[in-house]
Amino acid sequence: MRETLGFPTCGASWFNYVNEWEIAKKTNPRLKCLNLRYEDLKEDLYSNIVKLARFLDVENNEEFLRQLEQTLTIDNLRNEHQTQKGRTSKFSAWIKDGRLPIYRKGIIGDWKQKFTVEQNEMFDAVYKKKMAAMSLDLDFVFE
């Protein structure tokens, strides 16, 4: 595992990434981390925006946070990406209009459209094996 001063270097494996962050948090007790899952944001975006504002110790004026909630919906982000704001000359040589395809469906459970039953079983076995060594309690929402 590559590690610098106890902080993750973000290797190619998601399991390594998660494990490195677990180690970083344990070896750096003053390190403040907030874990937010996409599924939590989809379920209750506003409450998680409030949680983030509190974590960052920034003003959490309800009117502003409600505006932020509307701005951060997947539909709004996708629409904004189609405007001039979503274009960049950096990627125009590789991608039409210089827009990275960063937004997918924005739904929970779409993995079922990608994985076969066999692939899902294989993933479950790898997940169980890799996570057994970690003390993390990751409660995934698959649907």
Helices and strands as residue ranges (DSSP letters): E 3-4, E 7-8, H 14-27, H 38-43, H 45-56, H 62-71, H 74-81, G 84-86, G 89-91, G 96-98, G 110-113, H 117-132
